[in-house]
Amino acid sequence: MEQLPIKIQETLPPTHASLVSYDPKNRTFSKPLTFGKQTSDHHDCPVLWVDKDDHLHFLYKCHNEPGIHLVAKQPGGMGESESDWSKLPDIAHMVSYPTFFSIPGDKHLIYYRTGGHSSSWSYRITDDNGKSWTGPENDVTNLDIYNHPEWSSYQAKILSPDKKTLYVVFTDYDDVKSNDPKRLYNPKYDMPVRNDWKYNLSLLKIDHQTYEVRNDAGEVMKTPLDIETARAKCQIWDTEWRGAGVPPALCLDENGEPSVLHVLSEENLETHHYYYVRKVAGEWLKTRITASNHQWNSGYLKRDASGKLHAYVIVGKGYQDKKGVNYSHGGGRIEHWVSNDKGNTWSLHRDITPDAAQYPGWAFNNVQPVVRPDGSIVDGMLIFYGWLDETKPEAVAFLLDESALL
């Protein structure tokens, strides 16, 4: 495909799921192509992938419902209207937070949550470009299946170098809807906290060919995994009641194993730092990178071909406590930190926040890579979003393209 499709984040007020293409040669965007009815649920943001026959797939409206799965009728392009797309069968009864991966054998895998916050997480695989889907008999996790009602998780995923194993790193928390202060009591801070305050890091390794799920020690886990087993068998970091909002970001280390960028609270609920977490000689080490101004700031972690580590993080002065739908999940400037010694030490490389003269007072969040159909990263490109207080509270997507400089 000559042009690189990117997804547009759905925002408030109501808007359509939209698709544009970007021509890196001319550095221009196409006219947006919109789908379906307007929505104000940002969870409905579309997910894109390309199948083995070079057809573009567009999945949207995935929040406690099956979602709408479309495929472009013609290969190598996005068409000019929704009529240039065909609807495919539902992937599952309910799909939330879907993530797609290309796996061996010209297959695709979708990993997703099966319902609301405390629902299970599972995956499905297609070998016929989305016409049919199969998967394991048991879901991967269901933390509240036994004695911990409403216990939930946020999960990050990445494929192994040979694409035969899916690594899953997750936080866990009590999503008690009643906001019961006894259940939300945090002994470190000696007070109840919000029901989206997430703890610990646990690791699973999924063989998607055999459906086996193992912990970091290689022990096969009974599925679906419950919270007590996760704590006893799968935890790689007991954060001792320090918490986060956003799930971690992942990359592969020099051994092809997962390493983690994670934001975590410190001595109080308004002080946070980013940590680099990796396994060295059988021990999970944690190195502090820099401060974060919010528990929901979402960053990106990358290891380049030379072995240098890159952390793109959101920072700011003081705690981000401005009012507004976007500020409730953080926001600030974007800094690029690097490590030349496998994550043992870190230094500030540069600030990549859009020019303050052009965007005075704006805040930014959710730095993500641009990826090719095979899942590889496009060097020199990043996507994120930004907004301006009450003046422009609906988020705007940004594409940083430095590929011509590489």
Order of alpha helices (4+ residues) and beta strands (2+ residues): beta-beta-beta-beta-beta-beta-beta-beta-beta-beta-beta-beta-beta-beta-beta-beta-beta-beta-beta-beta-beta-beta-beta-beta-beta-beta-beta-beta-beta-beta
